[in-house]
Structure formats: C-alpha cells, structure tokens
Amino acid sequence: MPRTNPASLAPKRGRKAFWLKQIHTWHWMSSAISLIGLVLFTITGFTLNHAAEIEASPVTVEKTGQLPQALLPLIAPDDRGDEKKPLPPALAQWVGDTFAVRTGGNAEWSADEVYLALPRPGGDGWVAIDRATGEATSETTSRGWISYLNDLHKGRNAGPAWKWFIDIFAFACLVFALTGLFLLQLHAAKRRSTWPLVGFGLIIPAAVAIIFIH
C-alpha cells in the first residue's frame, strides 16, 4: 500500500495554518471593533422592544429673542413664495448664539416667517422668525437618555457621521459572524453539538415568526 509522502502534506498544512491564523485575526479584530456597538445595540434593542412600557418624561424649553435691526434685511418679505433654503451665514450665527442650537440644513421660508426645524436624537426643536418684526421663538424638547439611545439605534436624525458609523459597525459584525462560522466549521468535528445549536439559532426565530406573527 502506497504511503503518503510527508513532504507533500507540508504545503497543505502550511496553507491551513495560514488561513486559520488569518481567520482568528479577523475574528478578534472585528469583535474588538464591534464590541461596544454590540453592547449598545443589544441594550437599545431591549428598550425599543419595551418602548411602550418605558415611560418618558419630555422636557420642553421655550425661548424668545429679537433679531437685531441690522439683520432684518436678511429676512425681509418678498414675492418669491414658499421655498426651502439655508439661513444666511450671519443669521445662522445669530440663531445659533441666541438659542444654543445647530443651524445646519434648510429652513422653510414662507411669506410670514422663517421656520427652521431642529430634529435630533432623543428630542425635537424648532426656531421661527417673524419676517416682518424679527421676533424669534425657539422650542426644544428632550425625551431623555433612553429615547436618545433608541434614536441612535434607529439612526433617526443622527447625521451622516453616525450613518457612516452604523455602516462600518454592520460590516464589522458581518466579518465577526462569518469568521465565527468558519471557526465553528473547523472545530465542529470535535464538538458534536455545534451544528444542532446553529440550527436551533435559525429554527427558533423562524418558528416564532411563522407561528406567532400574523
């Protein structure tokens, strides 16, 4: 009976060792990157699931101000009709300094007023300026930290930087899951419960969705 040449097995074992090392490296690196995000999204997944049972106590703050005379020409009524456009830089700076808000995005310019919506995670807000008198009114509402974290979970009004974070976090989680699956495959021969447990992880949510969700 022919014997296997040990020299011929060396390259195969070398390749296997290389990929095993790579998979372990990608697995722990992706887990390190996604660890805090997983904790955050796990907690907020629970709070979102019980949102109706967790009472929020909104706090609303109203402020008023008067636009300086020098800035009144920036909002002078005209015949353009309703439109959406950013606040002029000088007006945006005054609004930001007066009401301690961020003034990015488009405002709604109507015949009577300039209305700037200020949505944010965990709350809402707005600033309205009368185009004839320059009288300004601001209102901000905060619904608390739980609402703030829940909105981050959903990416609600969190801006482009948070959107990029969610994309990177989701990719890291995908790498973590796929490398974990490869590691399960490599060690499954010595752990017979591996694939039954993986199967339960698929069957249980599928059964709940099919049987109990209508």
ZIKAUR-V105991 format. One record per residue. N is the residue number from 1. PHI is phi as a letter, one per 20 degrees, with the letter a starting at -180 (NA if undefined). Layout:
# ZIKAUR-V105991
n=N phi=PHI
n=N phi=PHI
This chain:
# ZIKAUR-V105991
n=1 phi=NA
n=2 phi=f
n=3 phi=e
n=4 phi=f
n=5 phi=f
n=6 phi=g
n=7 phi=f
n=8 phi=f
n=9 phi=e
n=10 phi=g
n=11 phi=f
n=12 phi=f
n=13 phi=f
n=14 phi=f
n=15 phi=f
n=16 phi=f
n=17 phi=f
n=18 phi=f
n=19 phi=f
n=20 phi=f
n=21 phi=f
n=22 phi=f
n=23 phi=f
n=24 phi=f
n=25 phi=f
n=26 phi=f
n=27 phi=f
n=28 phi=f
n=29 phi=f
n=30 phi=f
n=31 phi=f
n=32 phi=f
n=33 phi=f
n=34 phi=e
n=35 phi=g
n=36 phi=f
n=37 phi=f
n=38 phi=f
n=39 phi=f
n=40 phi=f
n=41 phi=f
n=42 phi=f
n=43 phi=f
n=44 phi=f
n=45 phi=f
n=46 phi=f
n=47 phi=f
n=48 phi=f
n=49 phi=f
n=50 phi=d
n=51 phi=g
n=52 phi=f
n=53 phi=e
n=54 phi=d
n=55 phi=f
n=56 phi=d
n=57 phi=d
n=58 phi=f
n=59 phi=d
n=60 phi=d
n=61 phi=c
n=62 phi=d
n=63 phi=c
n=64 phi=c
n=65 phi=b
n=66 phi=c
n=67 phi=f
n=68 phi=g
n=69 phi=g
n=70 phi=f
n=71 phi=e
n=72 phi=g
n=73 phi=f
n=74 phi=f
n=75 phi=d
n=76 phi=g
n=77 phi=g
n=78 phi=b
n=79 phi=d
n=80 phi=f
n=81 phi=n
n=82 phi=f
n=83 phi=b
n=84 phi=d
n=85 phi=a
n=86 phi=f
n=87 phi=f
n=88 phi=g
n=89 phi=g
n=90 phi=f
n=91 phi=f
n=92 phi=f
n=93 phi=f
n=94 phi=f
n=95 phi=f
n=96 phi=f
n=97 phi=f
n=98 phi=f
n=99 phi=d
n=100 phi=l
n=101 phi=c
n=102 phi=e
n=103 phi=d
n=104 phi=f
n=105 phi=n
n=106 phi=e
n=107 phi=d
n=108 phi=e
n=109 phi=d
n=110 phi=d
n=111 phi=f
n=112 phi=d
n=113 phi=b
n=114 phi=d
n=115 phi=d
n=116 phi=d
n=117 phi=f
n=118 phi=c
n=119 phi=f
n=120 phi=b
n=121 phi=f
n=122 phi=m
n=123 phi=a
n=124 phi=b
n=125 phi=a
n=126 phi=a
n=127 phi=c
n=128 phi=c
n=129 phi=c
n=130 phi=f
n=131 phi=f
n=132 phi=e
n=133 phi=d
n=134 phi=n
n=135 phi=f
n=136 phi=d
n=137 phi=c
n=138 phi=c
n=139 phi=b
n=140 phi=c
n=141 phi=c
n=142 phi=d
n=143 phi=d
n=144 phi=n
n=145 phi=f
n=146 phi=f
n=147 phi=f
n=148 phi=f
n=149 phi=f
n=150 phi=f
n=151 phi=f
n=152 phi=f
n=153 phi=g
n=154 phi=e
n=155 phi=m
n=156 phi=f
n=157 phi=l
n=158 phi=e
n=159 phi=n
n=160 phi=f
n=161 phi=f
n=162 phi=f
n=163 phi=f
n=164 phi=f
n=165 phi=f
n=166 phi=f
n=167 phi=f
n=168 phi=f
n=169 phi=f
n=170 phi=f
n=171 phi=f
n=172 phi=f
n=173 phi=f
n=174 phi=f
n=175 phi=f
n=176 phi=g
n=177 phi=f
n=178 phi=f
n=179 phi=f
n=180 phi=f
n=181 phi=f
n=182 phi=f
n=183 phi=f
n=184 phi=f
n=185 phi=g
n=186 phi=f
n=187 phi=d
n=188 phi=f
n=189 phi=f
n=190 phi=e
n=191 phi=c
n=192 phi=f
n=193 phi=e
n=194 phi=g
n=195 phi=f
n=196 phi=g
n=197 phi=f
n=198 phi=f
n=199 phi=f
n=200 phi=f
n=201 phi=f
n=202 phi=e
n=203 phi=f
n=204 phi=f
n=205 phi=f
n=206 phi=f
n=207 phi=f
n=208 phi=f
n=209 phi=f
n=210 phi=f
n=211 phi=e
n=212 phi=d
n=213 phi=d
n=214 phi=c
